[in-house]
Amino acid sequence: MDAVSYPDREVAELIGKWMVPVRLTFGNPVHREMLRGLGALWTPTLWVLDRNGREFRRETGYLEPSDLHSVLSEGVALALVAGGRAPDAEQVLDRAIGHFDAVHGARNGSWSASLRYWRGAVGYLRSGDHVELEAWWDQVRLIDGNGPWARRCV
């Protein structure tokens, strides 16, 4: 991911704006204990934590730039909404959806569905608007068919 995903402009901008990246390696004994404490089983493993160490997203394995951008955006948005910043979370998710759609198309797979799932949930948490939630979740159902994200939209 060092050669392709992290240097991607969109990924780098997202990290630069919202995150403090920390690299831990199993080869370092001090890091190894920290990784065990985080429950790392395989590398690479990526966590999105808030400033208090609460985990909001975890993903294991190589991620292409648009997939990494989606995972990071989702984690950032969930941390923001938990911190009372739903409008910022909506902006992060809207940008991630636009970026993913530009790269892959709007009806492409689980990343697209998960971003829209959380966009609907965050919008609902902010506004209490069931109509807005259903509009986002209708998109999830269209994209994901009978997949795991669509089955969550009940």
N, C-alpha and C positions, 0 to 999 in steps of 0.2 A: 504494500500500500504506500510505502515511502516514495516509490518511483512514479506512481501514477495517481493514486487517489488523494493523498494529502496535498500535493502541489496544485491540484485542480483549483482554478480561480474561485468558483462558487463555494467549494469546501473551505478553502483558506479564508475567504471573507466571513463565512459563518463562524468558523473557529475564532477568528480574530475579533469578531464583534461580541460573542456571547460566552466564550469558553476560555479556560486556562488548561491547556493540554499538559498532561504528565505522562511520561513513558516509563513503564516498569518492565523489567526483564527478569526471566527466571534465572539467568546467569548471575545475577547480583543477589547475594544471600539476604541482604536487607529487603530488597524488592520481593524476593521469593516469599517471605513471611507475609508481606502486605498482600501479595497476589493470592496466597492461601486464604487470608482473611476475607478477601473479596469473592472467593469461590471460583477462581480461575481454573478451568480444566484443560483449556487448549488455547493456542495462540494463533492469530491475534485475537484478543478479546477486548472489546471496547465498552466502556461504561460512561454514561452521562450521569453525573452526580451534581447535587446542588452544593452550595457552600457549606452546608451542615453535614455533608456526606451521605445524604439520602439518595438512593439510586432511582433514576427515572427511566433509564433505558440501558439494555445490555444486548450486545450482539457479538457472536463469535464467528471467526473466519474472514477471509478476504472479502472486501467490498469494493466494487467498481465506484468511480467517483459519484455518479448519480445516486447509487444505492447508499453510499456513505453519507451523502448530503441528506438523503431522506431520513436515515437513522438518527443522525445528529440533530436534524431539525425537529424530529418528533421528541427526542429527549429534552432538548432546550425548551420546546413549547410546553411540555408537561411540567417541567421545573418552574417555568414562568407562571403557569396557571396556578400551580400549588402555592406560589409566592404572591398570589393576588394580582397578577399582571396578565389577565386574560386578553386584553387588546393587543399586547405585545406578542403573546402566544399565537393569536390569530394571524398576525402579520408574518410571523415566522413560518407558520403552516401554509399560508397563501403563497408565499414566495417559493416554498419547497414544492408545492403542487404545480406551480407554474414552471419551475425548473424541470421537474420530473416529466411533465407533459411535453415540454419542448424537446426533451431528449428521446423519450420513449413513446409518446402518444398517451392520450388520456385513458385509454382502456387497457393498459398494460400492467397486469399483475398485482401482486399483494402489496408492494410498496405504495402504489397509487391508491389502493383500497384503504390501507392503514392510515395514510395521511388524511384522506377524506373522512374516515371514521373519526379520527381525533379532531379534525376541524369542526365537524358537526358537534361533537361532545363539548369542545371548548366554547363554541358559540352558544350552545345551550346553557352551559354553566354561567356564562356572562349575562345572557339576556333572558333565559327562561323560555325562549321562543321555540315551541314544538315544531312549528312550520319550517323554520330554518334547519332544525335538526333533521327532520324528515327529508328535506331537499338534499342535504349532504348524504344522508344514509341511503337515499334512492340511488345516488351515484355509486355508492359502495356496492349496493346490490347489483347494479348493472355491470360494474367492472368485475366483481368477484363471483357472480353467479350463485352457486351454493357453497362457496368457499368459506373459510373460517371467519373472515371479516364480515361477510354478508350475514352469516348466522348470528353474529353478535348484535345485529341491528334489529332489535325487537322492542 
